[in-house]
């Protein structure tokens, strides 16, 4: 049996509570570590 995937939704309503550049960079580093640079670059637009 395959494990279920986690889904996370981030909502930033007022543009003051979230540093978008930090989150994007953190997500990029996380995805590169988890799935590798080649696969991550295929899904990045």
C-alpha positions as CSV (number, residue, x, y, z in Angstrom):
1,X,0.0,0.0,0.0
2,X,1.4,3.4,-1.0
3,X,1.5,6.1,1.7
4,X,-0.8,9.1,1.2
5,X,0.6,12.4,0.0
6,X,0.6,15.4,2.2
7,X,-1.0,18.6,0.8
8,X,-0.3,22.0,2.3
9,X,-2.2,25.1,1.4
10,X,-0.6,28.5,2.2
11,X,-2.9,31.6,2.3
12,X,-1.4,35.0,2.4
13,X,-4.3,37.5,2.5
14,X,-2.6,40.7,3.7
15,X,0.9,40.5,2.2
16,X,2.4,41.2,5.7
17,X,2.6,37.8,7.3
18,X,4.6,35.9,4.7
19,X,7.9,36.5,3.1
20,X,7.3,35.1,-0.4
21,X,10.9,35.0,-1.4
22,X,11.9,33.1,1.7
23,X,9.1,30.6,1.2
24,X,9.9,30.1,-2.5
25,X,13.6,29.5,-1.6
26,X,12.8,27.2,1.2
27,X,10.4,25.2,-1.0
28,X,13.1,25.0,-3.8
29,X,15.7,23.7,-1.4
30,X,13.3,21.2,0.2
31,X,12.2,19.9,-3.2
32,X,15.7,19.6,-4.5
33,X,16.7,17.6,-1.4
34,X,13.7,15.3,-1.6
35,X,13.4,14.7,-5.4
36,X,16.7,15.9,-6.8
37,X,17.7,18.9,-9.0
38,X,16.8,17.3,-12.3
39,X,13.3,16.4,-11.4
40,X,12.7,19.7,-9.5
41,X,13.8,21.7,-12.5
42,X,11.3,19.9,-14.7
43,X,8.4,21.2,-12.6
44,X,9.6,24.7,-12.2
45,X,8.2,27.3,-14.5
